[in-house]
Amino acid sequence: MTSILSTRADELGAGDVAHGRSAASWGAIIAGAVVAASVSIILLALGAGLGLATVSPWQGRGISATTFTAMTAIWFIVMQWVSACLGGYIAGRLRTRWVGTHAHEVFFRDTAHGLVTWALATVVLASVLAGSLSSLIDGGVQAVSAAPSSTSSAAGYNVDRLFRASGNSASGTADYRGEATHILAIAVTTGSLPTADRTYLAALVSQRTGVSQEDAQKRVDDAVASAMDVQTKAKEAAEAARKAAAEAAIYTALSMLIGAFIASVSAALGGRQRDEHL
């Protein structure tokens, strides 16, 4: 009877139950997390290089923004698959063997090791990339903030065109440009130019440049249309950036969930292979 109890106590101790030791093999978890984070950084750098190689500022060259977004999403998923798979597998193969533990409990512990490995690697990677993400967000904010200034510059340019005199002669029109700029700014903001403002602005143009009233009104209409076109393009660019950021966030979340699942499965596979070979 004493021999049976002693043997049972040895089995419990081997299974890390009698001594109350933690079932988590933190050495294996940290090793797997480091591997996963390192592979993620390598793949991220590779993806950035390939992405920059396919984008060109020249019209008609390179891929479109839609294609670039889709390729980025696919690359994030692949990056999560590869890094999570390697990290989870390493954690499973290096973890401490649990002797005298039920097979179901071993499977749970292995999957938990993979999940914890993925979580630790994600936290480490997020800490490393925090500065880059902050710079990216700041750049987006600056780009959106720059839209009104570009619109104002376009309005000022259009004002210069409005008061160009006929021929090569120049006329001093500084007193009228400020008022005309305000009229154009209001037109761009509201989306239309009131009839009274249009008539008044055309009269100013006709007076200062010597062109006919009809030609002056055409200049006014062209200037307003050009300023509104700039404003529209700025809004479209901001909207496209917003949609791209939203899609990137969704794809990143989905890829991370896939990575968590793959890390858990890989850890279970690695743990099973380890137990089979020992």
Secondary structure by P-SEA (a helix, b strand, c coil): caaaaaaaaaaaaaacccccccccaaaaaaaaaaaaaaaaaaaaaaaaaaaaaaccccccccccaaaaaaaaaaaaaaaaaaaaaaaaaaaaaaccccccccaaaaaaaaaaaaaaaaaaaaaaaaaaaaaaaaaaaaaaaaaaaaaaaaaaaaaaaaaaaaacccccccccccccaaaaaaaaaaaaaaccccaaaaaaaaaaaaaaccccaaaaaaaaaaaaaaaaaaaaaaaaaaaaaaaaaaaaaaaaaaaaaaaaaaaaaaaaaaaaaaaaac
